[in-house]
Amino acid sequence: MELYQIERKILASDVDLHRRLRPATLFTLLQEASIAHTEALGAGREKTLDRGLLWVLTLQNVTLRTVPEYDDRITLQSWPGPMMHLLFPRYYRILDAAGNTAVQAAALWVLVDAETRKPVSPQEVGVFVPGMVLGTEPPFPRAPRSLPVVRETCCTVPYSAADLNGHMNNARYPELAMDLLPPEVLARPLASAEIEYGGEARLGSAFTVAWGREDPSCYFEGTDGDGRRIFRLRMTFQKEENAL
């Protein structure tokens, strides 16, 4: 089995006002690589989506050694790790034009029943994704460490944020978080992000986001109207003296 690989140029629509790759774009690229490779490995929509089964993220981390910028040419690589009961580990690496690792990431996926919204056993539904071990896997995803929250705001899931699973897409959470941060924080490149997806925010639903900051990290947590956690996110930015 070969790892998944595509080459891509960073477009103007991919970057922010600092000409750096937007986190939302980065997470979307990782998501699309996951889908494409899973389909190539025989677990495409015919075995999942068309049978009422949804791929859902539970944990994800990203470490950026350097942030790809406008006009850069990158190579995105992805490969699945060995299945772990209900969990499907997946790893990612983004190389710059010189072949150096710019970004590495890891994620845990599960299959969910579209009606019950509960995880299902891959063995019971006949879904198998062969795994591989390269020996260069990024660190395993873990739940983000919290920080004291001092502010909160109410949000509603708009049409533009909902994906084919009917809920707010995973890539929109870091985008929402960055919209809440002041410009002096956003002027610094993102160094890492850890996300735990504990629930879902469906189209039109309201949820509360609370957040706090202890430089160089920012922490966000979202809860629905019943107090159930939707997500937790910790983003760490480069320290000011290292900012580009």
C-alpha positions in Angstrom: 0.0 0.0 0.0 1.3 3.4 -1.0 0.7 6.6 1.0 -1.5 9.3 -0.5 0.3 12.2 -2.1 -0.7 15.3 -4.1 1.2 18.4 -5.1 -0.4 21.8 -4.8 0.2 25.5 -5.3 -1.0 27.8 -2.5 -3.5 30.1 -4.1 -4.6 33.6 -3.1 -7.9 32.2 -1.8 -6.0 29.9 0.6 -4.2 32.6 2.5 -4.9 35.4 5.0 -3.9 39.1 4.9 -0.4 38.0 6.0 -0.1 35.7 3.0 0.0 32.7 5.2 -2.1 29.5 4.8 -5.4 29.9 6.7 -6.0 27.2 9.3 -9.4 26.6 7.8 -7.8 25.9 4.5 -5.2 23.6 6.1 -7.8 21.6 7.9 -9.8 21.3 4.7 -6.8 20.0 2.8 -6.3 17.3 5.5 -10.0 16.4 5.4 -10.0 16.1 1.6 -6.9 14.0 1.7 -8.5 11.6 4.2 -11.6 11.2 2.0 -9.7 10.7 -1.2 -7.3 8.1 0.3 -10.0 6.2 2.1 -12.0 6.0 -1.1 -8.9 4.7 -2.9 -8.4 2.0 -0.2 -11.9 0.7 -0.8 -14.0 2.4 1.9 -15.6 5.1 -0.2 -19.1 6.5 -0.2 -20.7 3.2 -1.5 -19.7 1.5 1.8 -20.3 4.5 4.1 -22.3 7.6 3.1 -24.7 5.8 0.8 -25.4 3.3 3.6 -26.1 6.0 6.2 -22.6 6.0 7.7 -20.7 9.1 8.3 -16.9 9.7 8.8 -16.5 12.0 11.9 -13.4 13.4 13.6 -12.9 12.9 17.3 -9.3 14.3 17.9 -6.9 16.1 15.7 -3.5 17.9 16.2 -1.4 19.9 13.9 2.2 21.2 14.3 3.6 23.8 11.9 7.4 24.1 11.7 6.9 26.7 8.9 3.6 28.0 7.6 3.1 27.7 3.8 2.6 31.0 2.1 1.0 32.4 -1.0 2.6 31.0 -4.2 4.4 28.2 -2.4 4.3 24.7 -3.9 3.7 22.0 -1.4 3.3 18.2 -1.3 0.6 16.8 0.9 1.1 13.2 2.1 -1.3 11.1 4.2 -1.5 7.5 5.4 -3.8 5.5 7.8 -2.4 3.8 10.9 -3.7 0.4 12.0 -7.3 0.4 13.1 -8.0 0.6 16.8 -11.4 -1.0 17.6 -13.7 1.9 16.7 -11.0 4.3 15.8 -9.3 5.0 12.5 -6.0 6.8 13.0 -4.7 8.9 10.1 -1.4 10.8 9.7 -0.4 13.8 7.5 2.7 15.6 6.4 3.1 18.7 4.2 6.5 19.1 2.5 7.8 22.4 1.1 9.3 22.8 -2.3 12.7 21.6 -1.0 11.2 18.5 0.5 11.4 19.6 4.1 8.6 18.9 6.5 6.6 22.1 7.0 3.5 20.7 8.7 2.7 17.4 10.4 -0.6 16.3 11.8 -2.6 13.3 13.2 -6.3 12.6 13.5 -8.7 10.0 14.9 -11.8 9.2 12.9 -14.8 7.1 13.7 -17.8 5.9 11.8 -21.2 7.2 13.0 -24.7 6.1 12.2 -26.4 9.1 10.4 -29.7 8.5 12.2 -28.6 7.7 15.7 -25.4 9.9 15.6 -23.7 7.1 17.5 -20.4 5.4 16.7 -20.7 2.0 15.0 -18.4 -1.0 14.9 -16.4 -1.1 11.6 -16.5 -4.9 11.8 -20.2 -5.0 12.1 -20.8 -2.8 9.0 -18.0 -4.3 6.9 -15.7 -1.3 6.7 -12.0 -1.9 6.8 -9.1 0.5 6.1 -5.7 -1.2 6.0 -3.1 0.6 8.0 0.6 1.1 7.6 3.5 2.2 9.9 6.2 4.3 8.4 8.1 4.9 11.7 7.8 8.7 11.2 4.3 9.1 12.5 3.5 12.5 14.2 2.5 12.4 17.8 -0.8 10.7 18.6 -3.7 13.2 19.0 -4.7 14.1 22.5 -7.3 16.3 24.2 -6.2 19.9 24.5 -5.1 21.2 27.8 -7.5 23.9 29.1 -6.9 27.5 30.1 -9.1 29.7 32.2 -11.9 31.1 30.1 -12.7 34.8 30.6 -15.0 35.7 27.7 -17.8 34.0 25.9 -20.0 34.6 22.9 -23.1 33.0 21.3 -22.9 31.6 17.8 -25.3 30.0 15.3 -24.3 27.5 12.7 -24.9 29.2 9.3 -25.6 27.5 6.0 -22.0 28.2 4.8 -20.5 26.3 7.8 -22.6 23.1 7.4 -21.1 20.1 5.6 -22.5 17.0 4.0 -22.8 15.4 7.5 -25.3 18.1 8.4 -23.2 19.8 11.0 -20.6 22.5 11.3 -17.5 21.3 9.5 -14.4 20.6 11.5 -12.4 23.2 9.6 -14.7 26.0 10.6 -13.9 25.7 14.4 -10.4 27.1 14.1 -11.7 29.7 11.7 -14.3 30.8 14.2 -11.7 30.9 17.0 -9.4 33.1 14.9 -12.2 35.5 14.2 -12.5 36.0 18.0 -8.8 36.9 18.5 -7.2 40.4 18.4 -5.1 41.4 15.4 -1.8 41.4 17.5 -2.2 37.7 18.1 -3.1 36.9 14.5 -0.1 38.7 13.3 2.0 35.8 14.6 2.2 32.5 12.7 0.3 29.6 14.1 2.7 27.0 15.7 0.2 24.2 16.7 -3.4 23.3 17.2 -5.1 20.6 19.2 -8.8 19.9 18.8 -11.3 17.6 20.5 -14.7 17.2 18.8 -17.0 16.0 21.6 -20.3 16.6 19.9 -21.8 18.4 16.9 -23.5 21.7 16.0 -26.2 21.1 13.5 -27.3 23.7 10.9 -29.2 26.5 12.6 -28.4 25.5 16.1 -27.0 27.9 18.7 -24.0 27.3 20.9 -21.8 29.2 23.2 -18.0 29.6 22.8 -15.9 30.5 25.9 -12.3 31.4 25.5 -9.2 32.6 27.3 -5.5 33.3 26.6 -2.2 32.7 28.2 0.5 33.8 25.7 1.4 32.2 23.4 -1.7 29.9 23.6 -5.4 30.5 23.3 -8.1 28.1 24.4 -11.7 27.7 23.2 -14.5 25.5 24.3 -18.0 25.3 22.8 -21.2 24.0 24.5 -24.7 23.6 23.3 -27.9 24.9 25.0 -28.0 21.8 27.3 -24.4 22.3 28.4 -23.0 19.5 26.4 -19.5 20.1 25.0 -19.2 20.4 21.3 -15.5 21.1 20.9 -12.3 22.1 22.7 -9.5 23.8 20.9 -6.1 25.0 21.9 -4.1 27.1 19.4 -0.5 28.1 20.1 1.2 30.9 18.2 4.9 31.6 17.7 6.3 33.9 20.4 6.6 37.5 19.4 10.4 37.5 19.2 10.1 34.6 16.6 7.3 36.1 14.6 7.9 36.7 10.9 
